[in-house]
Amino acid sequence: MPSLISAAVPPGTLSWSAQPSIPADGLLLRPWRAADRPAVLAGYADSAIQQWHCRSMTDEEAADWLATWPARWREESGAGWAVVHDGVVAGQISLRRLSLHEGLAEVSYWVLPSSRGQGLAPRALSALAAWCFATVGLQRIELNHSTRNVASCRVAARSGFPLEGTKRSEARHADGWHDMHLHARVASD
């Protein structure tokens, strides 16, 4: 069925070039590398990350996870970056869902235990959002987290993502169904 509107962001906007690294206030967001597998394994072995991301990974699964990101960039369906602090992978941030046609993305992130409490997540999120609006031309970026995840709520607020509402019983976690907060930023914020 033909669309009556053009794409908010033209197809090819991302895939015409290699995924960039993004400077982020003392951090670097860079595309994942195969050598980052130990950091990914450590992330998904952490009980707090498991609680909110609802997964763990084997070594082989971590390798596969890393290998998916270049294809997602080329397909313009998502993008993932290692959050690097002082030359070491400290976390991840990704556009886990991306629709250039709608000018919309959903972001997710985590920070390794040894790097928490330093403001890395808000700095990474603010830099990624600025890049998405100024360089890619997105209209809206959403962030969803369990209402029980107080830390993610603080990250969203510190990064200029106001709370828009609560989606009741929207996500299933290991301990049952969770209500989810929806935060978002738009290009005009």
Disulfide bonds with the S-S distance in Angstrom:
none
